[in-house]
Structure formats: structure tokens, C-alpha cells
Amino acid sequence: MSIIHNYCITGKNFNFLNNLNINIILAGSENKNLSDFPLKWIKDNDGINISNKNKNFGTLTSHYWLWKNKLKDYADDDWIGINHYRRFWVKNDKREIGVSNLSNSILREIPKDNNFDALLPKKIVMENLKFMKVLKKGFQNYIRKPSLLFNRKKISIEFHFDLFHGYKYLYEATKLMNKDDRGDFENYIKQNSFHGFQIFVSKKKIINDLYEKSFEWIFECEKKFSNEKLTGYGKERLYDFLAERYYSFYFEKYTKTKIWPWVILNKDMV
């Protein structure tokens, strides 16, 4: 079986990360006191980087570092896994997993049945959102489209983005996408589910292409919205949230995917 070169992106120092035997990337290193973090951690302000953009780019500054500084060290068919500090790929979902047994549970080898190009998390389905939360945050959108009150299956990726990250940002950003993807992406965001969190396992050659396409688009989005006031949780990391939707789209369009188990650690565990 092929090994997985696992990376974990984090913006905070959690002791349990040092016991996992995976590569830890500190997101937004440029604006952090590095003496508060382990020396062995990868700092995303080393080499070619955009670490100073972390406020609005979130985990993308670490994805960018990986793309520009590390992918070249791998062969095209090497497998690379992306985890986040609370979200980890695991061998199976049939056991209770916490900090104490996480290291032994992490997926470190590609399954024997490797008839796929990428492992992705199960999709987030929009209609499963808590109704009162959607109604509270999306009142203006309900006024525009009151039929959503009666058929929640019509809650699309685009509507969800408008609801939580600002009205029309995703719509305007889509106009900036390259012509090969634009039409397909416009149709994609009309669907009601997507693979969230920007966690995946795939081959170097695929990830390299993903990064090339996504960052070309994201930098155009940055120019477009450069005068916008991006404040608050939903808007501050706007480019990270845009990329999250594109990553899901990319893998579904360009690769053969397989849903795989992952675990999210409770906040009181870390």
C-alpha cells in the first residue's frame, strides 16, 4: 500500500499535535510570536509565501506554502493528506477516537481498494441546516425567495454562502473564474451539497493542478473585493470560504472521488 504524507494545518498551539507523527503547518506564521510554537513545526512564512494574508485567506496561506515550497519534493503519484487541527482522516469510523488514541487511528496508508483519485469527507447537505439559524441569518434572502420556507431542498450552495459569508460575493466571484470552469461552477453552486472543510487526500499531480487553478481565481477575487470591508467571522476569511467551495467542485469535476471517514475532535478535547 502507498503511504500518505500527512499534513495538518493549525493556527493555534495544541500539545497533542506533537504526538501525531505528521507534518504540522502553522497558518499565519508571519503575524504570530513564533517562540510560542514548537521549532519543528513548519512556518508558512518561510520560503515563497503569502503568510501576511492570513487574516482574509485563513488556511489558504498554508496551502500556498505547501504548493510553492514542498510539492516539488514529491513524485507525481505520491499521496498527500490534508488535515486540520480538529479534523483528521482516520482508518475507520467504527471506534471512539479522542486525543489519547488519535495517533494510532490516523489514516497513513492508501486503502487496498484504490480505484479513486481523491478521498473526500461526506457532503454537507444544505437542507439539514438548523431552521432557526438559517431563518435568523438569512431573513433578507427569504424575503427575496420566500419559497425556501416551504422547500428547504432549494437551499443551494450559493444561497448558503450568501447567508453566512455575505450576499452576492460567490456570485460575483464566479464571474472571475476561467472560462473552462465558469459555466460548470455556476451550475455546481446551484446544487444543495458540497464537500466541506478543505480536507482531502490525493496525489501530488492532482493537488498541484488544484492549487494552480484555485489560486489563479482567488487572487482575482482579492483584486475584485480589495475595497470591501471584510469583518466578522463570516466575511473575514472570505477567500478561504470561496476556495472551500471550489475545492469540492474541482475534485468532483476532475477526479474520481471516494468518501472516507474522518473525525472531528470536540473543543473540550484540545
Number of C-alpha atoms within 10 A of each C-alpha: 10 13 14 19 18 22 21 23 24 20 17 13 14 11 12 14 20 14 11 18 12 19 18 22 25 26 29 25 22 18 13 14 8 13 7 9 17 14 9 10 15 21 23 27 19 13 11 13 20 20 25 16 15 23 19 19 24 21 27 27 27 29 21 19 23 21 20 15 14 11 17 13 9 14 11 14 13 16 24 22 24 20 24 19 20 17 17 25 27 18 18 14 13 7 8 9 18 15 16 11 11 20 19 13 21 21 22 21 15 17 12 8 7 12 10 12 18 23 21 24 22 15 13 15 16 20 18 12 13 9 11 9 10 18 15 11 14 18 14 14 17 17 11 10 12 12 12 16 14 8 10 15 15 17 22 20 21 20 25 23 21 20 21 15 21 15 17 14 18 24 15 13 19 20 15 16 20 13 9 8 15 15 13 12 18 16 9 21 22 14 17 21 22 23 22 18 20 21 22 25 25 24 19 21 16 19 23 17 13 17 19 13 17 19 16 13 21 22 13 14 22 16 9 14 16 10 8 9 9 17 12 9 10 15 18 18 21 26 25 22 24 21 22 19 23 26 23 22 19 18 21 16 14 12 14 12 19 15 14 18 16 22 19 13 16 11 7 5 10 14
